[in-house]
Amino acid sequence: MRLLIPFLLAPFFLFAQQKYALTGSVVEKGSTAIPGASVFIEGTTMGTQADANGLYTLKNIPAGRYRLVASLVGYLPKMIFIEVPGKITVYNFTLEEDNKTLAEVRVVGSQDKTWEKQFRAFERGFIGESYDRKEVYITNREVVDFTEDDDAFNAKASKPLQIVNKTLGYKVTYFMDNFEKTSNLTSFKGLASFEKLIPEDAKQERRWERNREEVYEGSIKHFLKALVGNRLEEEGFNAFLLKPEYLNNLRRGLFFDRNNERHVAFKEPDLIGVVSEEGLTTVNWKIPMEIVYNKKRVARPIFVDAPYPYTILIPKGLIQVTAAGDLMNPYSVEMRGEMGKIGMADLLPLDFDIDQP
């Protein structure tokens, strides 16, 4: 199955180690304070809560461009684009009540086998195809409801999803905008806030660090960081540009095409364009790319000479990448194969740093 999973995650740009602070307020119409509202940098572990007067302070923010979000159950989340450091350091939010409700209240259990079946299908597409359900789970599953027809299966959530991931050591609050699954495509988008779980002991903390590294290795983030850093081979990636006529007509045989029938060889600097003052690299990449990550093996490889995780990446527009390997626009690259199978069980926050677990 081909999976395309776009997230509304705002990549950010890390510069020097200097950190900054933001302040502001969260109110509703009439300037009534909203105590306890969450204010967070979308897709990261950086967040806080408004105090009894609706005031917040968000500290230790590296320089960069972000999406700043304010939210609370019962209100529509509000998001603004910010730049740190910038001329503005005070950001005030006015939230509106959310009148959205589920079409009906579900009683989860044997009386509603249809919903249970739908929820299992949703879990496979949203959380992932292979994970430990005792380790990764949604705590408020009752907020999800489904619609389906011959063409698509859709899910909506009346409240933010609360996902506990004991494999990676995070609690994720996910404001799901939409989930859709068709015969050849699974996609979902939304806003994510990460919170690190507190380890029970040093052994569990080491386990989380190993698991985070395992998820990172061979990921799209890892690949793009290696690409802009001119380190594809050293990091374990074999990559070739793919002639477009072979995209949907791949001959199963050898990945390393010795006759050069379908591949266009390249070197990393061939694809690297201008680098902005903020450290954003433009990648001049126009046709699909075939990739294997040769530091992992798979039981059923696509190619007999490359028993490794296999991916096709397809450019869909202007591609800009941070030094950390994050896409400025998650929709600028379509992922088919291993990199496209990522679900919430394997999702790392944007401020995850492989060099600082």
N, C-alpha and C positions, 0 to 999 in steps of 0.2 A: 504494500500500500504506500502511496506517495503522501507524505505529510508536509504541510506548510503551516507553521505555527508562528504568526506574527504577534508580537507583544507591543503594547503602547508603553515601552520602556524608554526613557530618555537617557541616552548615553551622555556621560559627562567627561570633562577633560581635566586631568590632574596635572598640575604644574609644580611649583615649589611646595615645600612642606608646610608653608604658612597656612594657618586655618583662620576662618572667619565666623562671625555670628550674625544671625538674622533675628529680628524681633517683629512683633505685630499683635494683632487681635483677631478673634473669631467671634462674630456676632450674627444675629439674625435680624430680619427687618425690624426697624424701630430701635436699632442699636442695643438690643438686649444681649448680654454676654452669653456665650455658649461654653460653660465650664466642661472640661474633659475632652474637648474636641481634639482629634489627632491632627498634627501638622507634620508632614514628612516629605523627604526628597524621594520622588517616585522611583521605584525599582531598587532602593538601597536600604541599608540598616539605619540610616540617619533620620531620626524622628523624635517627636516630643509630644506633650499634651498641654493644652491651655489650662491655666489655673482657674481659680474660682471667679476671677474677674474677666475671663476669656482672653487673657494675655499669654503669650508664649515667647520663649527664647530658644532658638535652635543653634547649638554651638558646634565648634570643631568641623566646619565645612571646608573642604579643600576648594581652591579656585576652580571654576568651571561653569558650564551652562547646565541648567537643571529644569525639571518640572517640580514645582512646589505645590503640594496638595493639602487641603484642609477637608476633614470629613468627620462625621459622627452619624451613628445609626439614627435614622429618622430624618436625615437631611441629605440633599443631593451633594456629592463631593464637588469641590471647586478646584480647578487647577490653573496655575499661571506659570509662564515661562520666566525664568530669572537668570541673571548672570552674576557670578561671585568672583572677585569683588566687582561691585558696580556702584553707580551713582545712588541707587536706592538700597537701603538696608532695612527698611520697615515695610512689611507687607501685611495689609489688613484684608480679611476675608468677611464677606457677608453671605451666609448660607441660606438656602431656601428649603422649606420642608419638602420631604419626598412623600408624595401621596400614592406611590406605586405599591400595589399589593399583589400577591399571587391570585390567580383566578380562583383557586380553591385551597383550603387547608388540607394538606396531605396527612394521613395517619400512616406512618411508616410501619409496615408489618405484613403479616400474611394476608391481610384483607386487601392489600394493594400490590399484587404481584406485578402488574404492568409497570407501575412506577419503579419498583425495585429493579426490574429488568432494564428499564431506561437509565436508571442511575448507574448501574454497572457499565453500561455502554458509555455513559458520560465519563465515568472514572477512567476508563481505558484511554479515552481520547484526551482528557484534561490532565490527569496525573501522570499517565504513562502506561506503556504496554507491559513493562516488567518492573515490579516494585513489591516490597513487603507491605501488605495492607495493615499489619500491626505497627509498622514504623511510620508510614505516611498515610494520613487520613484527614478527611474533612469533618470537623467537629459539629458543624451546623448544617448537616446534609438536608434537613427539612426545608431550607429556604430555596431549594432548586426545583424548578418545574420544567416540563418538556412539551415540545410540539414536534410532530413528525408527519411526513407524507412520503410519497414515492421517491422524491428527489433529495430530501435533506432531513436531517435530525438536528433539532435546535434545542438549546438550553438557555434559560434565564434564571437569575438569582434575585430575590427580593431584598436581600441584604448582602453585605460583603461576606465572601467565603472565608472561613477560618481554617487554614491548612497547617497541621502539625507535621513537621518532617524530622523525625528522630534519626534518620539516616545521615542527614547533612547538618542537623543541629539548628534548624530555623523554625520559627512560626511565621507564616505568611498570611497577611490580610490582603485579599484580592477582590477588587471592585470589578466584577466581570461585566463587560459591556455586551458581549455576545459569544456564543459557542455554536459552531456549525460543523456538522459532519456529513459528507456526501460519500459516494462510492469510491472516490479517489482522492479526497481532500479532507483534512481536519484542520480547523482554524479556530483560534479564540483570541480575544484581545481584552485588555482591561488595565487597571492600575494596581501595582503591587507595592506593598510595604513589608519589609523584612525585619524580624526581631530575632536576635540570637538567643537560643535556649541556654539555660545555665547547666553545664555538665555536672553529672553526679560525682565524678571523680576525674583524675588525670587520665585514666585509661579511656574513658568515654570521650574526653576532649581530643586525645590523640586519634581515636577512631574517626571522629568528625573531620579532623584535618586530613586524614588519609582519604576519606570518602569524597571530600571537596576537591582534592587534587585529582582523584580518579575521574570525577565528573568533568573537570576542566580539561583534562588531557584528551586531545582529539576533537574538542568542541569547536564550534564556529568562532568563539572568542579566542581560543588558542590559535586556530589557523590564521585569523586576521592579524593577531598580534605578531605571529611569526612572519607573515607576508610583509607587513610594513616595516618589520625589523630586519628583513633580508636574512631570515633564519629558517626557511621552510625545511630544508634537508636536515639541518641540525636538530630541529624539533620533531622530526619523524614523519613529515608529510611528503608524499610523492604527488605532484600536481601537474596536469597538462591541460591546456586549452583544448576544447572539443569542437571540431567542425560542426556547425549547426545541423547539417543534414544527418548527422549520426545521433542527435539528441534522443529521438524517439524510435531509433532503429539500431540499437546497439547489438553488435554480434557478440554473443557470449563466447569467449575464448581467452585471449591474453590481454591483461590490462596494459602491460608494457608493450605497446604496439611497435614492433621492430620495423615494420614497413612504413610507419608514419602515415598510415591511411586516414586515420581519424583525428590524430593529435597535432596540435601546434605547440611546439616547445617554447618555453619562455624563461626568462630570469626575472627575479623579483623587481629589480630596478626598471625593467621594461614597462611595468604596470604602475609604477609609482609616479603620481603627478605632483602638483603643488602641495605644500604644507602651509597651512594658515598660521597666523600669529598665535592662535589658541592651541596649536599642535594637532590640528585636524588634517589628515592626509586624504587627498583625493586619489582614488584608484581608477586608472584608465583601463577598464575591463569591459569588453563589449560582447563577448561570446561565452557560451557555457564553459565550465571547468570540471574536469574529473579529478577526484582526490581519493587517495587511500592514506590511512594513518597506520604506519608500519610498526608502531610500538605496541599495538594490540592485535589480537587474532580473533577470528570469528569461526564458528563451527561450519557454517554454510556460506562460503565466499561466493561472490558474484563471478570472480575470475580465478581460474585455477592457479595462476602464477602470483596472485596477490590475495592471500587469505586474511585480509584485513578489513576493518570497517570502511565502507565505500560510500561516497557522497558525490552528487552532482550539484553544483551551485550555478544559478542562472541569474545574470544581472538584469535588473528591472528598472534601472534609472541611475541617477547620479549616486555613486558610492563614495561615502566619506567615512573614514575610520579613525578612531582615537588610537593613541599609542598603546592603550590597554587592550585594544582589540574589539571595541564596541562600535557597532554601526550607528551612525547618526540617525539614519532612517531605517528601521527594521524591515520596511517593505521594499528596500532597494535590492535585496537578494532573495531569490526563492531557493529553498533548500529541499533537495530530494535525497532520500537515503538516510544514513545514520544521523547526520547532523540535523535532519529535519524531524527526527523522532522524539525530540526533547519534550518532556512534559513537566508539570510542576514538581514532580519528584526529583528532577535533575536540574532545576533552575537555581542558579547562583545569583546573589545580588550583584548589582553593577559595581559596587565598591569592593567586591572580592578581589584580593591581590594575591596571586600565586606565590609571590615572593615574601608575603607577610600573612601567613595562614590565620 
